[in-house]
Amino acid sequence: MRAAVNQRIRINILRVGMLLMLPILVFARPHLQVNGTAHEVMEAIGVLTLIAGVLGRFWSILYLGGRKNSEVMQDGPFSMTRNPLYFFSTVAAFGIGLMMGALSFAILIGGAVGLILYLTARREAAFLHQEFGATYDAYAGRVPFFLPDPRLFRAAPEAVFRTGPLRRNLFDAFVFLSFIPLVELLDVFKQHFALSGFLLW
């Protein structure tokens, strides 16, 4: 009998990964000149991408909150992808990379976070198949696994939301959003101390 996925393990892996990336944040320098127009444009796109990911996470939590592994959620963002929370987390991580002014770093961090969440989602899918059988199989046959298909969107006229999961998700949102001032501080730090570092494209 397959047990539900231990989310604490996934969270700890992501936290360790973020700590391991700190040296890259400090010592990497983008190919684009800091404070140059191209760098500023990429950084702005990164901020917008990060915010879109955070808002998408909130949207997903509104529908999922408190019901994970207890039913097959199929409305709202879950009508477009079976894993919207993980998809939007990957989007937010990609945005952090863009804020650094380097597409390669965006692909690195977004790809690493996406891979961890993708593998977690595969294990969760096996549990949901075992737990809900034909109901989940029909849902899986209709809705993409990870990348959303907006054409499939549907939502009931009314939905009941739980505030507890939203409050818990607020901490994750602050962690993501804290990268906005952090990246700005790092830019100032690098300029002030003229760190050479290694080049990122």
C-alpha positions as a LaTeX table, in Angstrom:
\begin{tabular}{lrrr}
\hline
Residue & $x$ (\AA) & $y$ (\AA) & $z$ (\AA) \\
\hline
Met1 & 0.00 & 0.00 & 0.00 \\
Arg2 & 1.59 & 3.26 & $-1.16$ \\
Ala3 & 1.64 & 6.04 & 1.44 \\
Ala4 & 1.05 & 9.73 & 0.72 \\
Val5 & 4.19 & 11.68 & $-0.18$ \\
Asn6 & 5.99 & 13.21 & 2.79 \\
Gln7 & 5.92 & 16.91 & 1.89 \\
Arg8 & 8.47 & 17.79 & 4.57 \\
Ile9 & 11.18 & 15.93 & 2.63 \\
Arg10 & 10.41 & 17.92 & $-0.53$ \\
Ile11 & 10.42 & 21.20 & 1.39 \\
Asn12 & 13.76 & 20.39 & 3.07 \\
Ile13 & 15.36 & 19.45 & $-0.26$ \\
Leu14 & 14.27 & 22.78 & $-1.75$ \\
Arg15 & 15.56 & 24.69 & 1.28 \\
Val16 & 18.96 & 22.99 & 1.09 \\
Gly17 & 19.05 & 23.71 & $-2.63$ \\
Met18 & 18.41 & 27.40 & $-2.01$ \\
Leu19 & 21.23 & 27.51 & 0.55 \\
Leu20 & 23.59 & 25.86 & $-1.93$ \\
Met21 & 22.71 & 28.52 & $-4.48$ \\
Leu22 & 23.71 & 31.41 & $-2.22$ \\
Pro23 & 27.36 & 31.35 & $-3.41$ \\
Ile24 & 26.11 & 31.59 & $-7.00$ \\
Leu25 & 23.95 & 34.58 & $-6.06$ \\
Val26 & 26.92 & 36.31 & $-4.44$ \\
Phe27 & 29.77 & 35.50 & $-6.83$ \\
Ala28 & 28.08 & 35.12 & $-10.20$ \\
Arg29 & 27.85 & 38.16 & $-12.40$ \\
Pro30 & 25.54 & 38.41 & $-15.40$ \\
His31 & 26.79 & 38.89 & $-18.93$ \\
Leu32 & 24.53 & 41.95 & $-19.10$ \\
Gln33 & 26.00 & 45.03 & $-17.41$ \\
Val34 & 24.39 & 45.67 & $-14.02$ \\
Asn35 & 22.22 & 48.80 & $-14.19$ \\
Gly36 & 22.37 & 48.67 & $-17.99$ \\
Thr37 & 19.08 & 48.87 & $-19.86$ \\
Ala38 & 19.05 & 45.21 & $-20.95$ \\
His39 & 19.82 & 44.05 & $-17.40$ \\
Glu40 & 17.09 & 46.26 & $-15.95$ \\
Val41 & 14.55 & 44.99 & $-18.48$ \\
Met42 & 15.41 & 41.36 & $-17.73$ \\
Glu43 & 15.27 & 42.07 & $-13.99$ \\
Ala44 & 11.83 & 43.70 & $-14.37$ \\
Ile45 & 10.58 & 40.70 & $-16.36$ \\
Gly46 & 11.95 & 38.47 & $-13.59$ \\
Val47 & 10.09 & 40.43 & $-10.89$ \\
Leu48 & 6.82 & 40.18 & $-12.86$ \\
Thr49 & 7.39 & 36.45 & $-13.44$ \\
Leu50 & 8.09 & 35.92 & $-9.73$ \\
Ile51 & 4.94 & 37.81 & $-8.72$ \\
Ala52 & 2.88 & 35.84 & $-11.28$ \\
Gly53 & 4.21 & 32.61 & $-9.77$ \\
Val54 & 3.36 & 33.72 & $-6.22$ \\
Leu55 & $-0.16$ & 34.78 & $-7.24$ \\
Gly56 & $-0.61$ & 31.46 & $-9.06$ \\
Arg57 & 0.41 & 29.63 & $-5.90$ \\
Phe58 & $-2.20$ & 31.55 & $-3.90$ \\
Trp59 & $-4.83$ & 30.76 & $-6.51$ \\
Ser60 & $-3.96$ & 27.06 & $-6.32$ \\
Ile61 & $-3.99$ & 27.05 & $-2.51$ \\
Leu62 & $-7.45$ & 28.66 & $-2.52$ \\
Tyr63 & $-8.80$ & 25.59 & $-4.28$ \\
Leu64 & $-6.59$ & 22.91 & $-2.74$ \\
Gly65 & $-6.16$ & 24.19 & 0.83 \\
Gly66 & $-6.88$ & 21.51 & 3.40 \\
Arg67 & $-8.10$ & 18.97 & 0.83 \\
Lys68 & $-4.81$ & 17.57 & $-0.49$ \\
Asn69 & $-4.94$ & 13.78 & $-0.82$ \\
Ser70 & $-8.53$ & 13.71 & 0.47 \\
Glu71 & $-10.25$ & 14.30 & $-2.90$ \\
Val72 & $-9.43$ & 14.78 & $-6.57$ \\
Met73 & $-9.55$ & 18.55 & $-7.03$ \\
Gln74 & $-10.60$ & 19.37 & $-10.61$ \\
Asp75 & $-11.76$ & 23.00 & $-10.58$ \\
Gly76 & $-10.01$ & 26.33 & $-11.13$ \\
Pro77 & $-6.28$ & 25.94 & $-11.79$ \\
Phe78 & $-6.65$ & 22.17 & $-11.33$ \\
Ser79 & $-8.83$ & 22.05 & $-14.44$ \\
Met80 & $-5.83$ & 23.14 & $-16.55$ \\
Thr81 & $-3.03$ & 21.12 & $-14.94$ \\
Arg82 & $-2.95$ & 18.42 & $-12.29$ \\
Asn83 & $-0.11$ & 20.21 & $-10.49$ \\
Pro84 & $-0.72$ & 23.98 & $-10.60$ \\
Leu85 & 0.96 & 24.65 & $-7.25$ \\
Tyr86 & 4.17 & 23.01 & $-8.44$ \\
Phe87 & 3.94 & 24.65 & $-11.86$ \\
Phe88 & 3.58 & 28.15 & $-10.38$ \\
Ser89 & 6.40 & 27.47 & $-7.90$ \\
Thr90 & 8.62 & 26.64 & $-10.88$ \\
Val91 & 7.52 & 29.87 & $-12.60$ \\
Ala92 & 8.44 & 31.85 & $-9.47$ \\
Ala93 & 11.86 & 30.16 & $-9.30$ \\
Phe94 & 12.47 & 30.97 & $-12.99$ \\
Gly95 & 11.61 & 34.59 & $-12.21$ \\
Ile96 & 14.28 & 34.69 & $-9.49$ \\
Gly97 & 16.85 & 33.56 & $-12.04$ \\
Leu98 & 15.78 & 36.25 & $-14.51$ \\
Met99 & 16.11 & 38.87 & $-11.77$ \\
Met100 & 19.81 & 38.01 & $-11.64$ \\
Gly101 & 20.06 & 39.21 & $-15.24$ \\
Ala102 & 21.15 & 35.82 & $-16.58$ \\
Leu103 & 18.98 & 33.50 & $-18.65$ \\
Ser104 & 21.30 & 30.58 & $-17.82$ \\
Phe105 & 20.68 & 31.07 & $-14.10$ \\
Ala106 & 16.92 & 31.28 & $-14.70$ \\
Ile107 & 17.07 & 27.95 & $-16.55$ \\
Leu108 & 19.29 & 26.47 & $-13.80$ \\
Ile109 & 17.14 & 27.45 & $-10.83$ \\
Gly110 & 13.82 & 27.01 & $-12.61$ \\
Gly111 & 14.91 & 23.65 & $-14.00$ \\
Ala112 & 16.20 & 22.38 & $-10.64$ \\
Val113 & 13.06 & 23.40 & $-8.75$ \\
Gly114 & 10.85 & 22.12 & $-11.58$ \\
Leu115 & 12.62 & 18.75 & $-11.61$ \\
Ile116 & 12.27 & 18.26 & $-7.85$ \\
Leu117 & 8.59 & 19.18 & $-7.97$ \\
Tyr118 & 7.99 & 17.08 & $-11.09$ \\
Leu119 & 9.44 & 14.00 & $-9.40$ \\
Thr120 & 7.37 & 14.71 & $-6.28$ \\
Ala121 & 4.25 & 15.06 & $-8.44$ \\
Arg122 & 4.93 & 11.69 & $-10.10$ \\
Arg123 & 4.96 & 10.00 & $-6.70$ \\
Glu124 & 1.81 & 11.84 & $-5.69$ \\
Ala125 & 0.11 & 10.72 & $-8.91$ \\
Ala126 & 0.82 & 7.08 & $-8.05$ \\
Phe127 & $-0.73$ & 7.60 & $-4.61$ \\
Leu128 & $-3.82$ & 9.34 & $-6.05$ \\
His129 & $-4.28$ & 6.58 & $-8.62$ \\
Gln130 & $-4.20$ & 4.02 & $-5.84$ \\
Glu131 & $-6.47$ & 6.07 & $-3.56$ \\
Phe132 & $-9.13$ & 7.24 & $-6.04$ \\
Gly133 & $-8.85$ & 4.74 & $-8.89$ \\
Ala134 & $-11.14$ & 5.47 & $-11.84$ \\
Thr135 & $-11.96$ & 9.00 & $-10.67$ \\
Tyr136 & $-8.31$ & 10.04 & $-10.77$ \\
Asp137 & $-7.63$ & 8.07 & $-13.96$ \\
Ala138 & $-10.44$ & 9.90 & $-15.79$ \\
Tyr139 & $-9.08$ & 13.22 & $-14.53$ \\
Ala140 & $-5.52$ & 12.27 & $-15.55$ \\
Gly141 & $-6.74$ & 11.28 & $-19.01$ \\
Arg142 & $-8.30$ & 14.71 & $-19.51$ \\
Val143 & $-5.89$ & 17.17 & $-17.82$ \\
Pro144 & $-2.14$ & 17.63 & $-18.51$ \\
Phe145 & 0.27 & 16.49 & $-15.83$ \\
Phe146 & 2.39 & 19.63 & $-15.38$ \\
Leu147 & 2.13 & 22.31 & $-18.10$ \\
Pro148 & $-1.31$ & 24.00 & $-18.04$ \\
Asp149 & $-3.74$ & 24.02 & $-20.94$ \\
Pro150 & $-5.86$ & 27.21 & $-20.49$ \\
Arg151 & $-8.45$ & 25.89 & $-22.96$ \\
Leu152 & $-9.54$ & 23.35 & $-20.35$ \\
Phe153 & $-10.31$ & 25.94 & $-17.67$ \\
Arg154 & $-13.54$ & 25.47 & $-15.77$ \\
Ala155 & $-14.78$ & 26.59 & $-12.39$ \\
Ala156 & $-17.96$ & 26.04 & $-10.40$ \\
Pro157 & $-20.19$ & 29.10 & $-9.85$ \\
Glu158 & $-19.27$ & 28.98 & $-6.16$ \\
Ala159 & $-16.28$ & 27.67 & $-4.23$ \\
Val160 & $-15.54$ & 27.33 & $-0.53$ \\
Phe161 & $-12.08$ & 28.50 & 0.54 \\
Arg162 & $-10.27$ & 27.77 & 3.80 \\
Thr163 & $-8.18$ & 30.49 & 5.39 \\
Gly164 & $-5.79$ & 28.27 & 7.38 \\
Pro165 & $-3.82$ & 26.98 & 4.36 \\
Leu166 & $-3.67$ & 30.52 & 2.98 \\
Arg167 & $-2.01$ & 31.77 & 6.17 \\
Arg168 & 0.52 & 28.95 & 6.00 \\
Asn169 & 1.20 & 29.72 & 2.33 \\
Leu170 & 1.85 & 33.35 & 3.23 \\
Phe171 & 5.26 & 32.38 & 4.66 \\
Asp172 & 6.23 & 30.70 & 1.37 \\
Ala173 & 5.10 & 33.82 & $-0.49$ \\
Phe174 & 7.32 & 36.02 & 1.69 \\
Val175 & 10.28 & 33.70 & 1.04 \\
Phe176 & 9.81 & 34.06 & $-2.73$ \\
Leu177 & 9.16 & 37.81 & $-2.58$ \\
Ser178 & 12.18 & 38.39 & $-0.31$ \\
Phe179 & 14.36 & 37.74 & $-3.36$ \\
Ile180 & 13.25 & 41.08 & $-4.85$ \\
Pro181 & 15.10 & 43.24 & $-2.29$ \\
Leu182 & 17.82 & 40.59 & $-1.89$ \\
Val183 & 18.76 & 40.72 & $-5.57$ \\
Glu184 & 18.81 & 44.53 & $-5.46$ \\
Leu185 & 21.11 & 44.44 & $-2.44$ \\
Leu186 & 23.38 & 41.95 & $-4.18$ \\
Asp187 & 23.63 & 44.24 & $-7.22$ \\
Val188 & 24.69 & 47.13 & $-4.97$ \\
Phe189 & 27.13 & 44.87 & $-3.10$ \\
Lys190 & 28.76 & 43.65 & $-6.31$ \\
Gln191 & 29.11 & 47.15 & $-7.70$ \\
His192 & 30.50 & 48.55 & $-4.45$ \\
Phe193 & 33.08 & 45.81 & $-3.95$ \\
Ala194 & 33.68 & 45.25 & $-7.67$ \\
Leu195 & 33.48 & 41.48 & $-7.37$ \\
Ser196 & 34.76 & 39.76 & $-10.48$ \\
Gly197 & 33.04 & 36.42 & $-9.91$ \\
Phe198 & 32.17 & 34.07 & $-12.76$ \\
Leu199 & 30.17 & 35.02 & $-15.80$ \\
Leu200 & 26.59 & 33.88 & $-16.40$ \\
Trp201 & 24.76 & 34.31 & $-19.68$ \\
\hline
\end{tabular}
